[in-house]
């Protein structure tokens, strides 16, 4: 993939609802965005609360999701936008499998774990699994479950990828510059404390 295509697929890919690094194992834990340059037009980021999304599912749906796993692939999410990967590139981004519902260790809260990278539900027929994922994404991104952040220079936003999806909102990036610096940590298990 050429560097201009790579930049474009990264920029456009950020407009899909996603969870940072869900396509690797271990997946992303915390992400931080620091606003360095902000355009004079809205260039917001939206965040969806996946804990409340899980809590507001009917009990029957919560029971159906128990034990299900999804395959996450950056090649899949970029394919949705029309970008193609060479066989060599696909080999490097095979993806990862994660539970569809996670328990957040310290709080014990349950959370949906979705993203545009979620390509299929393991051991389900492809069409049914993709429809389930689409239904869950629609449920999780209802306006009442979404926070929209309007960036100002110096803002620092930190979130937990295990229970949050996010997406960039569109603006004319050919006319205006926006520079947000991001750091993402991986969800590496914490060592047990000595007694």
Secondary structure, DSSP 8 states (H G I E B T S, - for coil): --HHHHHHHHHHHTTS-B-TTTTSSS-EEEEEEEEEE--SS---EEEEEHHHHHHTS-HHHHHHHTT-EEEE-HHHHHHHTT----HHHHHHT--EEEESEEE-TTT--EEE---TTEEEETTS-HHHHHHHHHHHHHHHT-GGGEEEE---TT-EEEEETTSEEEEE----TTTS--EEEEEEEE---------
